[in-house]
Amino acid sequence: MELKDKVAIVTGAGRGIGQGIAEVLAREGAKVVVADRNLEDANKATEKIKSTGGRALAFTADVASKTSVQAMVGETVKQFGGVDALVNNAGIEGPPTLAKDLSEEQWDRVLGVNLKGVFLCCQAVIPAMIARGKGKIVNIGSTAAIRMTFFGSVDYTVSKHGVAGLTQHLAWELADHKITVNTICPGGVLTPLMEQGSTAEFRATVTKRLVPLGRFCSIDEIGEAVSFFASDRADMITGQLVAVDGGLLTGFGEDLRAIVRQRMEAAKTHGNS
Ligand SMILES: NC(=O)c1ccc[n+]([C@@H]2O[C@H](COP(=O)([O-])OP(=O)(O)OC[C@H]3O[C@@H](n4cnc5c(N)ncnc54)[C@H](O)[C@@H]3O)[C@@H](O)[C@H]2O)c1
């Protein structure tokens, strides 16, 4: 139980990756605030944690609203006495659109949640973490935070690259207070967001082409990585982007492995040319 009695806020924890993270943190002993703009989902996720003996509290929050975020942090401090960890997971995608057709509304909405939302949540927890003498901020980026991906549109890539910049800047700024800031960058994870945005055939093709480990990540695997970065074991790590992507960022999946093997066999026979 490496997070015993720590207080953690997880945004967007009503379903998908956020729910997986909240469950792993609760299993590790944390008191978890399950924050989501959808209260029904937050309640369901909270009940599930409680049914396995975990401690959790559901809260409706819109990360794109400063008032809502301040209320979320205020209630956490009131109910649990402080904040040790913040996991900025809430994120959205618009429909895949070329830049020339992208609406100003989609740009503002996606950056409002994925980038401004992360900043507002960080800003809101800083005083509580300073009061604790240390703190852990773990953002959920994407492989699109490290390298452009074809999966989302330009607004999504820019929002996640913004999270990368925010991670490094805040890591530096908050180091004085022993607050670490890191970003986990998932590859493909099968969640409602992913299911809505792709077909099974598309996902299978992409995996074969791009993912050396040959499958999507599970929500628990993202939770395990977050749990480590939220724990005292990661005290000396800050400002980092860590991909949990089955090797996707190498760019070479099973399809390409066959070509490389063929080339090696040919070199054995004919020598290198
Ligand atoms: N699924 C993937 O393959 C994948 C890959 C890389 C990164 N990510 C990132 O992981 C995070 C979670 O994605 P997911 O696939 O679980 O998505 P999801 O849509 O399944 O779940 C997102 C949750 O966030 C909540 N949410 C959305 N906007 C919110 C807001 N303004 N305030 C509070 N809550 C809000 C939703 O209600 C929902 O419960 C996102 O940041 C996403 O960009 C996902």
The ligand as a MOL file (V3000), in Angstrom:
LIG
                    3D

  0  0  0     0  0            999 V3000
M  V30 BEGIN CTAB
M  V30 COUNTS 44 48 0 0 0
M  V30 BEGIN ATOM
M  V30 1 N -7.8950 6.3970 -24.8620 0
M  V30 2 C -6.7060 6.5790 -25.4050 0
M  V30 3 O -6.2690 5.8050 -26.2710 0
M  V30 4 C -5.8380 7.7310 -24.9790 0
M  V30 5 C -4.5320 7.7880 -25.4860 0
M  V30 6 C -3.7040 8.8230 -25.0880 0
M  V30 7 C -4.1560 9.7630 -24.1900 0
M  V30 8 N -5.4280 9.6880 -23.6980 0 CHG=1
M  V30 9 C -5.8290 10.7180 -22.7340 0
M  V30 10 O -6.3110 10.0850 -21.5680 0
M  V30 11 C -7.2860 10.9060 -20.9350 0
M  V30 12 C -8.5530 10.1100 -20.6870 0
M  V30 13 O -9.0350 9.6220 -21.9130 0
M  V30 14 P -10.1300 8.4700 -22.0190 0
M  V30 15 O -9.8020 7.7170 -23.2370 0
M  V30 16 O -10.2650 7.7490 -20.7340 0 CHG=-1
M  V30 17 O -11.4360 9.3740 -22.3030 0
M  V30 18 P -12.9820 9.1290 -21.9560 0
M  V30 19 O -13.7490 10.0430 -22.8450 0
M  V30 20 O -13.3110 7.6830 -22.0150 0
M  V30 21 O -13.0950 9.6230 -20.4570 0
M  V30 22 C -12.8250 10.9740 -20.1460 0
M  V30 23 C -13.5350 11.3680 -18.8730 0
M  V30 24 O -13.2380 12.7620 -18.6500 0
M  V30 25 C -14.4360 13.4490 -18.3350 0
M  V30 26 N -14.3220 14.8460 -18.7590 0
M  V30 27 C -14.2760 15.3270 -20.0220 0
M  V30 28 N -14.2190 16.6720 -20.0080 0
M  V30 29 C -14.1990 17.0380 -18.6960 0
M  V30 30 C -14.1590 18.2830 -18.0430 0
M  V30 31 N -14.1510 19.4410 -18.7260 0
M  V30 32 N -14.1290 18.3120 -16.6890 0
M  V30 33 C -14.1660 17.1410 -15.9910 0
M  V30 34 N -14.2590 15.9390 -16.5550 0
M  V30 35 C -14.2580 15.8830 -17.8960 0
M  V30 36 C -15.5310 12.7140 -19.0970 0
M  V30 37 O -16.8140 12.9510 -18.5250 0
M  V30 38 C -15.0620 11.2580 -18.9780 0
M  V30 39 O -15.5660 10.6550 -17.8060 0
M  V30 40 C -7.4730 12.1150 -21.8540 0
M  V30 41 O -6.6700 13.1800 -21.3950 0
M  V30 42 C -6.9690 11.6040 -23.1970 0
M  V30 43 O -6.5180 12.6370 -24.0230 0
M  V30 44 C -6.2870 8.7010 -24.0790 0
M  V30 END ATOM
M  V30 BEGIN BOND
M  V30 1 1 1 2
M  V30 2 2 2 3
M  V30 3 1 2 4
M  V30 4 1 4 5
M  V30 5 2 4 44
M  V30 6 2 5 6
M  V30 7 1 6 7
M  V30 8 2 7 8
M  V30 9 1 8 9
M  V30 10 1 8 44
M  V30 11 1 9 10
M  V30 12 1 9 42
M  V30 13 1 10 11
M  V30 14 1 11 12
M  V30 15 1 11 40
M  V30 16 1 12 13
M  V30 17 1 13 14
M  V30 18 2 14 15
M  V30 19 1 14 16
M  V30 20 1 14 17
M  V30 21 1 17 18
M  V30 22 2 18 19
M  V30 23 1 18 20
M  V30 24 1 18 21
M  V30 25 1 21 22
M  V30 26 1 22 23
M  V30 27 1 23 24
M  V30 28 1 23 38
M  V30 29 1 24 25
M  V30 30 1 25 26
M  V30 31 1 25 36
M  V30 32 1 26 27
M  V30 33 1 26 35
M  V30 34 2 27 28
M  V30 35 1 28 29
M  V30 36 1 29 30
M  V30 37 2 29 35
M  V30 38 1 30 31
M  V30 39 2 30 32
M  V30 40 1 32 33
M  V30 41 2 33 34
M  V30 42 1 34 35
M  V30 43 1 36 37
M  V30 44 1 36 38
M  V30 45 1 38 39
M  V30 46 1 40 41
M  V30 47 1 40 42
M  V30 48 1 42 43
M  V30 END BOND
M  V30 END CTAB
M  END
